[in-house]
Amino acid sequence: MDCPRCGSINYRKAGFVNSRQRYECKECHYHYTVAKKS
């Protein structure tokens, strides 16, 4: 999963938002979540 802002593949888990895993990009420090597969 790539960062939607800078495209980096370096990320870390940063908690949960609305029961979805939250990630932080290690390059640009952008926080994002990934949509669940249905």
C-alpha positions in Angstrom: 0.0 0.0 0.0 1.5 3.3 -1.1 1.1 6.7 0.5 -1.6 8.5 -1.5 0.3 11.8 -1.2 3.9 11.0 -2.0 3.7 7.4 -3.2 6.2 6.1 -0.7 6.0 2.5 0.6 7.5 3.3 4.0 4.7 3.6 6.6 3.9 2.7 10.1 0.7 1.9 11.9 -0.7 4.9 13.8 -3.8 3.7 15.6 -7.4 3.4 14.4 -10.1 5.7 13.1 -13.7 4.5 13.0 -12.4 0.9 13.4 -10.1 1.3 10.4 -6.4 1.0 10.7 -4.6 4.4 10.4 -1.2 4.7 8.9 1.5 7.4 8.9 3.9 7.8 6.0 7.5 7.8 7.2 8.6 10.1 4.3 6.0 12.9 4.3 4.3 12.2 7.6 0.8 12.1 6.0 -1.8 10.1 7.9 -4.2 7.9 5.9 -6.5 4.9 6.1 -7.2 2.1 3.6 -10.7 1.2 2.6 -11.9 -2.2 3.6 -12.4 -4.8 0.9 -16.0 -5.8 0.6 
